[in-house]
Amino acid sequence: MEELKHSWLIEVKSMPEEIFDVERFVQISERAEYCAIKRLRKTVKLKLRTPKRLYTLKVEPTMAEEIVKKLRCEIREV
């Protein structure tokens, strides 16, 4: 009964965190599992999945290609 009491703590995930600094985003990519790229009409969303958290960065399409070249993780197009 004691282990069931705290089992819900394991399933709770933290909220995504939006990053506004490109250099910090590139640093986080070193420990990320992958980067998901979602291309929209006016922006591109880059999403880094780390073991504990999801980090997002919204940029213009022209900047996105330069940033993707700097990332140090697997790239996935969504």
C-alpha positions, 0 to 999 in steps of 0.5 A: 500500500505504501508504494501505491501512495506515491506512484502518481509522482512518477507519472507527472511530467513538467511543463515545456519551457520556451527558450529565447536565447539561441546559444542556450538552445544549442548548449541544451542540444548536447544533452538532448535525445532529439530535436523535432522541427515543425515548420509553419507558415511564418515561424519554425518551432524547434523542440528539444527533448531531454530526459526530463523536459521539453524545450522549445524555440520559435524562430523565422524560417531563415534563421532556422536552417542556421540553428539546425546546423549547430545542433548536436543531436538527432534531427526529426522533421514533424 
